[in-house]
């Protein structure tokens, strides 16, 4: 971000940037995650002093078959930094990408996750496929009715090491921790049933207590009931997506500790709500519209009713999962369609429909204009044009908020 006396700002856009020029008397706030120093050394320190566990070598002692669970390409987790620290000599190791219902990573994306063609400790690498029933095992259901099926690799090992990162999430409260199991390594039906809970009132960003989606995750973890066999490594990243803090050990307590640090880094207080919010989706969540939508949900609490939100995201992979798109694009009442029968992605469709009912949503992307217009998003190729149109709608006195990492930052108005 470059800001000078002429009010010219460079806004990130994929691997490049787009210029934005504002009048110098316009009220503007610029926010992003807090600037905290990189501390990759925190990984090794945390592994030596984990929560409610002996150190990692002690955890591994006596365990022969180890499963390493990692995030997929849609998360900013610097997974390879953790994998480099793991001493797994003499172990039979499988690394599994916990992709939930997402697409399989490309070879290039996988190489980036692992830090090479194979992880530093070798072994085998596999991808979770939520639709592959032959590789799923049923373990019951939660009190909310979620049928639980998990990847069979989880049941064939002596120890599980979970590598994740903790960031705000618009309906799960926060990513990370317990999500490695559901949705990460769960069957498609399990994911779909859990995500249907996002239609309730309780699932909101930063909220865990009273959040049915999170509580369903936790109940699923309890039914799996292998707390002593899971060693969790949870990272919190700074604004440059570098490791800033690491919490490890018990799957629940390491997650809770990382959540506390994540709140400090990702919540950005602003004086008051804005009339125009520019929210930038950064890599890897700018890859498609499905993921970039998080940059809408994360910032909406800082936007006035009848305000304009400008989403900035290249969406190089297009729409992404169509589960949210098709009910919006097909016309009619999207809420009636959702009530008639939930399908994965409908929670996102409902959120978007609720948003555009009260506010305007512009999007600066590489998508074809008709793709966006079909779901009530006004398409733009240049940020300046989008902002100029928003300014004409809201006037010269309109307050502007620029969120430089909208998929991670949660701006909260003080008033």
C-alpha positions in Angstrom: 0.0 0.0 0.0 1.3 3.4 -1.0 -0.4 6.6 0.3 0.9 10.1 -0.4 -0.4 13.6 -0.2 -2.1 13.4 -3.5 -4.3 10.6 -2.2 -3.1 8.1 -4.7 -3.3 4.5 -3.4 -2.0 1.3 -4.9 -4.5 -1.5 -4.2 -3.3 -5.1 -4.4 -4.8 -7.1 -7.3 -3.4 -10.6 -7.7 0.3 -10.3 -8.3 0.0 -6.7 -9.4 -1.9 -3.6 -8.2 -4.5 -1.1 -9.4 -4.3 2.6 -8.8 -7.0 4.5 -7.0 -7.1 8.3 -6.8 -9.2 10.1 -4.2 -9.9 13.8 -3.5 -7.6 14.8 -0.7 -10.5 16.1 1.5 -12.4 12.8 1.5 -12.4 10.9 4.9 -10.6 7.6 4.3 -9.5 4.8 6.7 -7.1 2.1 5.6 -6.9 -1.1 7.7 -5.3 -4.5 7.5 -4.1 -7.1 10.0 -1.8 -5.7 12.7 1.8 -5.4 11.8 3.5 -8.1 13.9 7.0 -9.4 13.4 7.6 -12.7 11.7 8.6 -15.4 14.1 9.1 -18.7 12.4 11.2 -19.8 15.4 8.0 -19.9 17.4 7.2 -23.2 15.7 10.2 -25.1 17.2 9.6 -23.4 20.6 6.0 -24.4 20.7 6.8 -28.0 19.8 9.1 -28.1 22.8 6.5 -26.6 25.1 3.0 -27.7 23.9 -0.3 -27.4 25.7 -1.1 -30.4 28.0 1.2 -32.6 26.0 4.8 -33.7 26.3 7.1 -32.3 23.6 6.7 -33.6 20.1 9.4 -36.3 20.3 7.7 -37.7 23.4 4.4 -37.8 21.6 6.0 -39.7 18.7 7.7 -42.2 20.9 6.1 -45.6 20.6 4.0 -44.5 17.6 5.0 -46.1 14.3 2.3 -45.0 11.8 1.8 -41.2 11.6 -0.7 -39.2 9.7 0.2 -35.6 8.9 -3.0 -33.5 8.1 -2.4 -30.2 6.2 -4.6 -27.5 4.8 -5.3 -27.3 1.0 -4.4 -24.5 -1.4 -7.4 -22.2 -0.3 -5.8 -21.3 3.0 -2.7 -19.0 3.5 -1.1 -21.5 6.0 2.7 -21.6 5.4 2.6 -25.4 5.8 6.0 -26.1 4.5 7.6 -24.0 7.3 6.1 -26.5 9.8 6.9 -29.6 7.8 10.6 -28.6 7.8 10.7 -28.9 11.6 9.3 -32.4 11.9 11.8 -35.2 12.7 9.9 -38.4 11.6 12.9 -40.7 11.1 11.9 -44.3 11.4 8.2 -43.6 11.1 5.7 -44.7 8.5 4.3 -41.4 7.4 1.3 -40.4 5.3 0.6 -36.7 4.5 -3.0 -36.0 3.7 -4.4 -32.8 2.2 -7.6 -32.0 4.2 -9.5 -30.4 1.3 -13.1 -30.9 2.6 -15.3 -30.4 -0.4 -12.8 -28.2 -2.3 -11.2 -29.3 -5.6 -7.9 -31.2 -5.5 -4.8 -29.0 -5.6 -2.9 -28.8 -8.8 0.6 -30.2 -8.8 2.1 -26.7 -8.5 -0.2 -25.9 -5.6 0.7 -29.2 -3.9 4.4 -28.5 -4.4 4.0 -25.1 -2.7 2.1 -26.7 0.2 4.8 -29.4 0.8 7.8 -27.3 -0.1 8.7 -29.7 -2.9 7.5 -32.8 -4.8 7.5 -34.6 -1.4 7.6 -33.3 2.2 11.0 -33.1 3.8 10.4 -36.3 5.8 9.3 -38.3 2.7 6.6 -40.9 3.0 3.4 -40.9 0.9 1.0 -38.1 0.0 -2.7 -38.5 -0.5 -5.7 -36.2 -1.2 -8.9 -36.4 0.7 -11.9 -37.0 -1.5 -15.2 -36.2 0.3 -17.2 -38.1 -2.3 -15.2 -41.3 -2.3 -17.4 -43.4 -0.1 -15.0 -46.4 -0.2 -12.5 -44.4 1.7 -14.9 -43.1 4.4 -15.9 -44.7 7.7 -19.1 -43.9 9.5 -18.9 -43.1 13.3 -22.4 -41.9 14.2 -24.1 -38.5 14.2 -24.1 -35.3 16.2 -27.0 -34.1 18.3 -27.8 -31.7 15.5 -28.2 -34.6 13.1 -24.9 -34.4 11.2 -24.0 -37.8 9.9 -20.3 -38.3 10.5 -18.1 -40.0 8.0 -14.4 -39.6 8.1 -11.4 -40.5 5.9 -10.3 -44.1 6.7 -6.6 -43.0 7.0 -7.5 -41.5 10.4 -8.3 -45.0 11.8 -5.2 -46.7 10.5 -2.5 -44.8 12.3 -1.1 -44.5 15.8 -0.7 -40.7 15.8 -2.1 -37.7 14.0 -0.3 -34.4 13.6 -2.5 -31.6 12.5 -1.0 -28.5 10.9 -3.3 -25.5 10.5 -3.7 -21.8 10.9 -6.3 -19.7 12.7 -8.1 -16.8 11.0 -11.5 -15.3 11.3 -14.3 -17.1 9.5 -17.6 -15.6 8.6 -19.8 -18.4 9.9 -17.5 -20.8 11.8 -16.2 -18.0 13.9 -12.5 -19.0 13.2 -10.8 -21.4 10.9 -8.2 -23.9 12.2 -8.1 -26.5 15.0 -11.1 -28.7 15.0 -11.8 -28.0 11.4 -9.2 -30.5 10.3 -11.7 -33.3 11.0 -15.0 -31.7 10.0 -15.1 -30.5 7.2 -11.4 -31.2 6.4 -11.5 -35.0 6.3 -15.2 -35.6 6.3 -17.6 -37.0 3.8 -19.5 -34.7 1.5 -22.8 -35.5 3.2 -21.3 -34.7 6.6 -20.0 -31.3 5.3 -23.3 -30.5 3.7 -25.3 -31.2 6.8 -22.9 -29.2 9.0 -22.8 -26.2 6.7 -26.6 -26.1 6.6 -26.3 -24.9 10.2 -24.8 -21.6 8.8 -28.4 -20.6 7.9 -29.1 -20.1 11.6 -28.7 -16.8 13.5 -25.8 -18.0 15.7 -23.0 -18.6 13.1 -21.2 -15.3 12.8 -17.6 -14.1 12.4 -15.5 -14.2 15.6 -18.2 -16.1 17.5 -17.6 -19.5 19.0 -19.9 -19.8 22.0 -23.4 -20.2 20.8 -22.3 -20.8 17.3 -24.0 -24.1 16.1 -21.5 -24.7 13.3 -18.6 -24.5 15.7 -20.4 -26.5 18.3 -21.1 -29.2 15.7 -17.4 -29.3 14.8 -16.6 -29.8 18.5 -19.2 -32.5 19.0 -17.8 -34.4 16.0 -14.3 -34.2 17.5 -15.7 -35.6 20.7 -17.4 -38.5 18.9 -14.1 -39.2 17.1 -12.6 -39.3 20.6 -8.9 -39.6 19.9 -7.7 -36.5 21.8 -4.5 -38.2 23.1 -3.5 -39.3 19.6 -3.7 -35.9 18.0 -0.9 -33.4 18.2 -2.0 -30.0 16.9 0.2 -27.2 15.5 -1.8 -24.0 14.9 -0.2 -20.9 13.4 -1.3 -17.3 13.5 0.0 -15.2 10.6 0.9 -11.5 10.3 -0.3 -9.2 7.5 2.3 -10.6 5.2 1.1 -14.2 5.8 4.3 -15.0 7.7 4.2 -17.1 10.9 3.8 -14.7 13.8 2.7 -17.1 16.6 2.5 -20.8 17.1 0.4 -22.8 19.6 0.7 -26.6 19.7 -0.3 -29.6 21.7 -3.9 -30.5 22.7 -6.2 -30.0 19.7 -8.7 -27.9 21.7 -6.4 -25.9 23.9 -3.9 -25.0 21.2 -6.8 -23.8 19.1 -8.3 -21.7 21.9 -4.9 -20.1 22.5 -4.4 -19.3 18.9 -7.9 -17.7 18.6 -6.9 -15.3 21.4 -3.8 -14.2 19.4 -5.8 -14.1 16.1 -8.3 -11.7 17.6 -5.4 -9.3 18.5 -4.1 -9.4 14.9 -7.1 -9.5 12.7 -9.7 -7.4 14.4 -9.3 -3.7 13.3 -11.2 -1.0 15.1 -12.5 1.9 13.0 -14.1 5.1 14.3 -17.4 4.7 12.5 -19.1 2.8 9.7 -18.3 3.7 6.1 -20.5 4.5 3.2 -18.1 2.9 0.7 -15.9 -0.1 1.6 -13.2 -1.4 -0.7 -12.4 -5.0 0.4 -9.4 -6.7 -1.2 -9.2 -10.5 -1.4 -5.5 -11.6 -1.4 -3.9 -14.8 -2.4 -4.9 -17.6 -2.1 -8.5 -16.6 -1.4 -8.7 -14.4 -4.5 -8.6 -17.5 -6.7 -12.3 -17.7 -7.3 -15.6 -16.0 -6.4 -16.6 -18.7 -3.9 -13.5 -18.0 -1.8 -13.3 -14.3 -2.4 -16.8 -13.9 -0.9 -15.2 -14.0 2.5 -13.9 -10.5 1.8 -17.5 -9.4 1.6 -18.7 -11.1 4.8 -15.7 -10.2 6.9 -16.2 -6.4 6.4 -19.9 -5.9 6.2 -20.2 -4.9 9.9 -18.2 -1.8 9.0 -20.5 -0.8 6.1 -23.6 1.4 6.6 -27.0 0.2 5.4 -27.5 1.3 1.7 -23.7 1.6 1.4 -21.5 0.3 -1.4 -19.0 -2.5 -1.1 -16.4 -2.9 -3.8 -14.8 -6.4 -3.8 -11.4 -6.6 -5.5 -10.4 -10.1 -6.5 -9.0 -11.4 -9.8 -10.9 -14.8 -9.5 -8.5 -16.4 -11.9 -10.2 -19.8 -11.4 -13.7 -18.4 -12.2 -16.7 -18.9 -10.0 -15.4 -21.9 -8.0 -18.0 -24.2 -6.5 -21.4 -23.4 -8.2 -23.4 -24.4 -5.2 -23.8 -20.8 -4.2 -24.1 -19.4 -7.7 -26.8 -21.4 -9.4 -29.7 -20.6 -7.0 -28.8 -16.9 -7.2 -28.6 -16.9 -11.0 -31.7 -19.0 -11.7 -34.1 -16.2 -10.7 -37.0 -16.5 -8.3 -36.9 -16.4 -4.5 -33.5 -17.9 -3.4 -34.8 -18.3 0.2 -37.7 -20.5 -1.0 -35.3 -22.7 -2.9 -33.1 -23.0 0.2 -36.1 -23.9 2.4 -37.1 -26.5 -0.2 -33.9 -28.5 0.4 -30.4 -27.4 1.4 -27.4 -28.1 -0.8 -23.8 -27.3 -0.1 -23.2 -23.7 -1.0 -26.7 -22.5 -0.2 -25.5 -20.8 3.0 -23.3 -18.6 0.9 -26.2 -17.9 -1.5 -28.3 -16.8 1.4 -25.6 -14.5 2.8 -25.1 -12.8 -0.6 -28.9 -12.5 -1.2 -29.3 -10.8 2.2 -26.4 -8.5 1.5 -27.5 -7.2 -1.9 -31.1 -6.7 -0.5 -29.7 -3.8 1.7 -26.5 -2.7 0.0 -24.9 -2.5 -3.4 -22.1 -4.9 -4.3 -19.6 -4.0 -7.0 -16.8 -6.4 -8.0 -13.5 -5.7 -9.8 -12.5 -9.1 -11.2 -11.5 -10.9 -14.4 -14.8 -12.6 -14.6 -17.1 -12.0 -17.6 -19.6 -9.2 -16.7 -22.7 -11.3 -17.3 -21.5 -13.8 -14.7 -21.7 -11.2 -12.0 -24.7 -9.3 -13.3 -26.7 -12.5 -13.1 -26.3 -12.6 -9.3 -26.9 -8.8 -8.7 -23.2 -7.9 -8.5 -22.2 -4.9 -10.7 -19.1 -5.9 -12.7 -16.0 -3.7 -13.2 -12.6 -4.2 -14.7 -11.0 -1.1 -13.2 -11.1 -0.1 -9.6 -11.2 3.6 -10.3 -14.4 3.3 -12.4 -16.0 1.3 -9.6 -15.1 3.8 -7.0 -16.1 6.8 -9.1 -19.6 5.2 -9.6 -19.8 4.5 -5.8 -18.8 8.1 -5.0 -21.5 9.4 -7.4 -24.1 7.4 -5.5 -22.9 8.3 -2.0 -21.7 11.8 -2.4 -18.5 13.8 -1.7 -18.8 13.5 2.0 -19.1 9.7 2.0 -16.7 8.0 4.4 -14.4 5.4 2.7 -12.9 2.4 4.3 -10.2 0.4 2.5 -9.5 -3.1 3.8 -6.3 -4.4 2.3 -6.8 -8.0 3.3 -10.5 -8.5 3.5 -10.4 -12.3 3.8 -8.5 -11.9 7.1 -9.3 -8.5 8.5 -12.5 -7.8 10.5 -13.1 -4.1 10.8 -15.3 -3.3 13.7 -16.9 0.2 14.2 -16.5 1.8 17.6 -19.7 3.7 17.1 
